[in-house]
Amino acid sequence: MKEKRRWKVFTYNGKEIFAYTIFGEGADEEEATIALLAYENHCYPEAIHVHKEMR
């Protein structure tokens, strides 16, 4: 059985749009990801929600 890892999940309007493992995450990676996802989805960064989960 595969070992579960902790993921950071980004959602917009209740739908998952991106996720990555927290292992090896850079200092400003979350903020940069939010800015990019907001740009790609034509919304404000405040509209992107982040939560952590095991997968």
Biopython code that builds the backbone (N, CA, C, O; Angstrom):
import numpy as np
from Bio.PDB.StructureBuilder import StructureBuilder

atoms = [
    (1, "MET", "N", (0.838, -1.180, 0.000)),
    (1, "MET", "CA", (0.000, 0.000, 0.000)),
    (1, "MET", "C", (0.881, 1.241, 0.000)),
    (1, "MET", "O", (1.889, 1.299, 0.704)),
    (2, "LYS", "N", (0.496, 2.217, -0.785)),
    (2, "LYS", "CA", (1.265, 3.431, -0.936)),
    (2, "LYS", "C", (1.126, 4.327, 0.300)),
    (2, "LYS", "O", (0.034, 4.481, 0.849)),
    (3, "GLU", "N", (2.248, 4.912, 0.728)),
    (3, "GLU", "CA", (2.230, 5.807, 1.880)),
    (3, "GLU", "C", (1.572, 7.133, 1.521)),
    (3, "GLU", "O", (1.851, 7.710, 0.470)),
    (4, "LYS", "N", (0.698, 7.610, 2.403)),
    (4, "LYS", "CA", (0.014, 8.881, 2.146)),
    (4, "LYS", "C", (0.934, 10.042, 2.478)),
    (4, "LYS", "O", (1.768, 9.958, 3.379)),
    (5, "ARG", "N", (0.768, 11.117, 1.738)),
    (5, "ARG", "CA", (1.546, 12.338, 1.947)),
    (5, "ARG", "C", (0.606, 13.508, 2.147)),
    (5, "ARG", "O", (-0.562, 13.462, 1.763)),
    (6, "ARG", "N", (1.132, 14.546, 2.748)),
    (6, "ARG", "CA", (0.356, 15.755, 2.986)),
    (6, "ARG", "C", (0.416, 16.635, 1.725)),
    (6, "ARG", "O", (1.496, 16.934, 1.214)),
    (7, "TRP", "N", (-0.762, 17.040, 1.238)),
    (7, "TRP", "CA", (-0.882, 17.852, 0.035)),
    (7, "TRP", "C", (-1.497, 19.203, 0.376)),
    (7, "TRP", "O", (-2.281, 19.323, 1.318)),
    (8, "LYS", "N", (-1.135, 20.204, -0.392)),
    (8, "LYS", "CA", (-1.763, 21.513, -0.319)),
    (8, "LYS", "C", (-2.674, 21.604, -1.543)),
    (8, "LYS", "O", (-2.217, 21.476, -2.679)),
    (9, "VAL", "N", (-3.968, 21.827, -1.299)),
    (9, "VAL", "CA", (-4.970, 21.800, -2.362)),
    (9, "VAL", "C", (-5.527, 23.208, -2.561)),
    (9, "VAL", "O", (-5.905, 23.875, -1.599)),
    (10, "PHE", "N", (-5.575, 23.646, -3.800)),
    (10, "PHE", "CA", (-6.071, 24.973, -4.158)),
    (10, "PHE", "C", (-7.420, 24.819, -4.851)),
    (10, "PHE", "O", (-7.551, 24.045, -5.798)),
    (11, "THR", "N", (-8.417, 25.553, -4.380)),
    (11, "THR", "CA", (-9.755, 25.465, -4.964)),
    (11, "THR", "C", (-10.249, 26.850, -5.366)),
    (11, "THR", "O", (-9.844, 27.869, -4.806)),
    (12, "TYR", "N", (-11.133, 26.850, -6.351)),
    (12, "TYR", "CA", (-11.794, 28.070, -6.811)),
    (12, "TYR", "C", (-13.243, 27.703, -7.105)),
    (12, "TYR", "O", (-13.511, 26.759, -7.848)),
    (13, "ASN", "N", (-14.160, 28.440, -6.530)),
    (13, "ASN", "CA", (-15.597, 28.151, -6.674)),
    (13, "ASN", "C", (-15.931, 26.710, -6.283)),
    (13, "ASN", "O", (-16.779, 26.071, -6.905)),
    (14, "GLY", "N", (-15.261, 26.211, -5.256)),
    (14, "GLY", "CA", (-15.552, 24.885, -4.745)),
    (14, "GLY", "C", (-14.964, 23.739, -5.542)),
    (14, "GLY", "O", (-15.211, 22.579, -5.214)),
    (15, "LYS", "N", (-14.186, 24.030, -6.590)),
    (15, "LYS", "CA", (-13.588, 22.983, -7.404)),
    (15, "LYS", "C", (-12.071, 23.021, -7.268)),
    (15, "LYS", "O", (-11.460, 24.090, -7.268)),
    (16, "GLU", "N", (-11.478, 21.846, -7.154)),
    (16, "GLU", "CA", (-10.022, 21.766, -7.085)),
    (16, "GLU", "C", (-9.424, 22.161, -8.432)),
    (16, "GLU", "O", (-9.820, 21.649, -9.479)),
    (17, "ILE", "N", (-8.465, 23.080, -8.382)),
    (17, "ILE", "CA", (-7.821, 23.505, -9.624)),
    (17, "ILE", "C", (-6.331, 23.161, -9.654)),
    (17, "ILE", "O", (-5.713, 23.164, -10.718)),
    (18, "PHE", "N", (-5.752, 22.861, -8.477)),
    (18, "PHE", "CA", (-4.335, 22.512, -8.428)),
    (18, "PHE", "C", (-4.006, 21.934, -7.060)),
    (18, "PHE", "O", (-4.679, 22.232, -6.073)),
    (19, "ALA", "N", (-2.962, 21.101, -7.006)),
    (19, "ALA", "CA", (-2.495, 20.549, -5.721)),
    (19, "ALA", "C", (-1.041, 20.151, -5.863)),
    (19, "ALA", "O", (-0.587, 19.775, -6.944)),
    (20, "TYR", "N", (-0.316, 20.237, -4.762)),
    (20, "TYR", "CA", (1.057, 19.751, -4.728)),
    (20, "TYR", "C", (1.390, 19.243, -3.337)),
    (20, "TYR", "O", (0.741, 19.608, -2.357)),
    (21, "THR", "N", (2.425, 18.385, -3.261)),
    (21, "THR", "CA", (2.843, 17.872, -1.960)),
    (21, "THR", "C", (3.599, 18.958, -1.214)),
    (21, "THR", "O", (4.302, 19.770, -1.816)),
    (22, "ILE", "N", (3.448, 18.961, 0.094)),
    (22, "ILE", "CA", (4.096, 19.979, 0.917)),
    (22, "ILE", "C", (5.593, 19.685, 1.067)),
    (22, "ILE", "O", (6.376, 20.597, 1.331)),
    (23, "PHE", "N", (5.991, 18.433, 0.902)),
    (23, "PHE", "CA", (7.386, 18.047, 1.029)),
    (23, "PHE", "C", (8.246, 18.870, 0.072)),
    (23, "PHE", "O", (8.031, 18.835, -1.140)),
    (24, "GLY", "N", (9.218, 19.608, 0.606)),
    (24, "GLY", "CA", (10.131, 20.393, -0.215)),
    (24, "GLY", "C", (9.570, 21.715, -0.710)),
    (24, "GLY", "O", (10.124, 22.324, -1.626)),
    (25, "GLU", "N", (8.478, 22.160, -0.113)),
    (25, "GLU", "CA", (7.843, 23.410, -0.539)),
    (25, "GLU", "C", (8.763, 24.596, -0.253)),
    (25, "GLU", "O", (9.366, 24.672, 0.817)),
    (26, "GLY", "N", (8.870, 25.517, -1.203)),
    (26, "GLY", "CA", (9.685, 26.717, -1.043)),
    (26, "GLY", "C", (8.995, 27.749, -0.168)),
    (26, "GLY", "O", (7.805, 27.630, 0.124)),
    (27, "ALA", "N", (9.738, 28.753, 0.244)),
    (27, "ALA", "CA", (9.247, 29.771, 1.183)),
    (27, "ALA", "C", (8.041, 30.546, 0.645)),
    (27, "ALA", "O", (7.067, 30.743, 1.371)),
    (28, "ASP", "N", (8.090, 30.978, -0.592)),
    (28, "ASP", "CA", (7.010, 31.797, -1.161)),
    (28, "ASP", "C", (6.190, 31.036, -2.197)),
    (28, "ASP", "O", (5.466, 31.645, -2.985)),
    (29, "GLU", "N", (6.297, 29.736, -2.199)),
    (29, "GLU", "CA", (5.637, 28.934, -3.231)),
    (29, "GLU", "C", (4.116, 29.059, -3.194)),
    (29, "GLU", "O", (3.487, 29.160, -4.247)),
    (30, "GLU", "N", (3.511, 29.056, -2.005)),
    (30, "GLU", "CA", (2.056, 29.149, -1.907)),
    (30, "GLU", "C", (1.559, 30.479, -2.470)),
    (30, "GLU", "O", (0.595, 30.501, -3.235)),
    (31, "GLU", "N", (2.203, 31.588, -2.101)),
    (31, "GLU", "CA", (1.777, 32.902, -2.584)),
    (31, "GLU", "C", (1.924, 33.018, -4.097)),
    (31, "GLU", "O", (1.052, 33.569, -4.768)),
    (32, "ALA", "N", (3.029, 32.497, -4.636)),
    (32, "ALA", "CA", (3.250, 32.537, -6.076)),
    (32, "ALA", "C", (2.223, 31.683, -6.812)),
    (32, "ALA", "O", (1.735, 32.072, -7.873)),
    (33, "THR", "N", (1.896, 30.527, -6.255)),
    (33, "THR", "CA", (0.901, 29.643, -6.868)),
    (33, "THR", "C", (-0.472, 30.292, -6.881)),
    (33, "THR", "O", (-1.187, 30.224, -7.880)),
    (34, "ILE", "N", (-0.841, 30.922, -5.774)),
    (34, "ILE", "CA", (-2.132, 31.615, -5.701)),
    (34, "ILE", "C", (-2.196, 32.722, -6.746)),
    (34, "ILE", "O", (-3.207, 32.859, -7.434)),
    (35, "ALA", "N", (-1.136, 33.511, -6.875)),
    (35, "ALA", "CA", (-1.113, 34.601, -7.857)),
    (35, "ALA", "C", (-1.268, 34.061, -9.280)),
    (35, "ALA", "O", (-2.018, 34.623, -10.077)),
    (36, "LEU", "N", (-0.567, 32.981, -9.600)),
    (36, "LEU", "CA", (-0.661, 32.389, -10.933)),
    (36, "LEU", "C", (-2.047, 31.819, -11.199)),
    (36, "LEU", "O", (-2.607, 32.032, -12.275)),
    (37, "LEU", "N", (-2.605, 31.098, -10.236)),
    (37, "LEU", "CA", (-3.936, 30.514, -10.415)),
    (37, "LEU", "C", (-5.006, 31.600, -10.558)),
    (37, "LEU", "O", (-5.946, 31.445, -11.338)),
    (38, "ALA", "N", (-4.868, 32.694, -9.810)),
    (38, "ALA", "CA", (-5.817, 33.802, -9.929)),
    (38, "ALA", "C", (-5.735, 34.409, -11.332)),
    (38, "ALA", "O", (-6.762, 34.711, -11.940)),
    (39, "TYR", "N", (-4.534, 34.583, -11.833)),
    (39, "TYR", "CA", (-4.350, 35.113, -13.187)),
    (39, "TYR", "C", (-4.976, 34.188, -14.229)),
    (39, "TYR", "O", (-5.693, 34.642, -15.122)),
    (40, "GLU", "N", (-4.701, 32.897, -14.109)),
    (40, "GLU", "CA", (-5.214, 31.918, -15.078)),
    (40, "GLU", "C", (-6.734, 31.789, -15.036)),
    (40, "GLU", "O", (-7.356, 31.483, -16.053)),
    (41, "ASN", "N", (-7.341, 32.020, -13.862)),
    (41, "ASN", "CA", (-8.785, 31.859, -13.707)),
    (41, "ASN", "C", (-9.523, 33.192, -13.722)),
    (41, "ASN", "O", (-10.721, 33.241, -13.441)),
    (42, "HIS", "N", (-8.822, 34.266, -14.046)),
    (42, "HIS", "CA", (-9.414, 35.608, -14.167)),
    (42, "HIS", "C", (-10.206, 35.987, -12.914)),
    (42, "HIS", "O", (-11.375, 36.363, -12.993)),
    (43, "CYS", "N", (-9.548, 35.881, -11.757)),
    (43, "CYS", "CA", (-10.191, 36.221, -10.496)),
    (43, "CYS", "C", (-9.175, 36.882, -9.568)),
    (43, "CYS", "O", (-7.990, 36.974, -9.891)),
    (44, "TYR", "N", (-9.647, 37.333, -8.426)),
    (44, "TYR", "CA", (-8.758, 37.914, -7.423)),
    (44, "TYR", "C", (-8.093, 36.791, -6.626)),
    (44, "TYR", "O", (-8.683, 35.726, -6.450)),
    (45, "PRO", "N", (-6.871, 37.022, -6.144)),
    (45, "PRO", "CA", (-6.196, 36.003, -5.335)),
    (45, "PRO", "C", (-7.008, 35.584, -4.108)),
    (45, "PRO", "O", (-6.895, 34.446, -3.654)),
    (46, "GLU", "N", (-7.813, 36.482, -3.574)),
    (46, "GLU", "CA", (-8.640, 36.167, -2.399)),
    (46, "GLU", "C", (-9.695, 35.106, -2.703)),
    (46, "GLU", "O", (-10.234, 34.491, -1.782)),
    (47, "ALA", "N", (-9.995, 34.884, -3.980)),
    (47, "ALA", "CA", (-10.996, 33.890, -4.372)),
    (47, "ALA", "C", (-10.432, 32.471, -4.391)),
    (47, "ALA", "O", (-11.192, 31.506, -4.471)),
    (48, "ILE", "N", (-9.099, 32.335, -4.319)),
    (48, "ILE", "CA", (-8.456, 31.031, -4.311)),
    (48, "ILE", "C", (-8.326, 30.570, -2.856)),
    (48, "ILE", "O", (-7.727, 31.266, -2.036)),
    (49, "HIS", "N", (-8.877, 29.421, -2.542)),
    (49, "HIS", "CA", (-8.831, 28.882, -1.185)),
    (49, "HIS", "C", (-7.822, 27.738, -1.131)),
    (49, "HIS", "O", (-7.672, 26.976, -2.086)),
    (50, "VAL", "N", (-7.136, 27.632, 0.003)),
    (50, "VAL", "CA", (-6.100, 26.613, 0.187)),
    (50, "VAL", "C", (-6.407, 25.795, 1.439)),
    (50, "VAL", "O", (-6.751, 26.343, 2.486)),
    (51, "HIS", "N", (-6.279, 24.494, 1.313)),
    (51, "HIS", "CA", (-6.371, 23.634, 2.493)),
    (51, "HIS", "C", (-5.380, 22.479, 2.318)),
    (51, "HIS", "O", (-4.878, 22.226, 1.223)),
    (52, "LYS", "N", (-5.117, 21.792, 3.426)),
    (52, "LYS", "CA", (-4.187, 20.666, 3.425)),
    (52, "LYS", "C", (-4.968, 19.380, 3.650)),
    (52, "LYS", "O", (-5.949, 19.349, 4.393)),
    (53, "GLU", "N", (-4.507, 18.316, 2.990)),
    (53, "GLU", "CA", (-5.133, 17.004, 3.182)),
    (53, "GLU", "C", (-4.124, 15.912, 2.907)),
    (53, "GLU", "O", (-3.099, 16.127, 2.261)),
    (54, "MET", "N", (-4.442, 14.737, 3.415)),
    (54, "MET", "CA", (-3.604, 13.549, 3.189)),
    (54, "MET", "C", (-4.130, 12.809, 1.964)),
    (54, "MET", "O", (-5.334, 12.600, 1.815)),
    (55, "ARG", "N", (-3.223, 12.424, 1.110)),
    (55, "ARG", "CA", (-3.592, 11.659, -0.097)),
    (55, "ARG", "C", (-2.651, 10.502, -0.282)),
    (55, "ARG", "O", (-2.791, 9.738, -1.237)),
]
sb = StructureBuilder()
sb.init_structure("model")
sb.init_model(0)
sb.init_chain("A")
sb.init_seg("    ")
for serial, (resi, resn, name, xyz) in enumerate(atoms, 1):
    if name == "N":
        sb.init_residue(resn, " ", resi, " ")
    sb.init_atom(name, np.array(xyz, "f"), 0.0, 1.0, " ", f" {name:<3s}", serial, name[0])
structure = sb.get_structure()
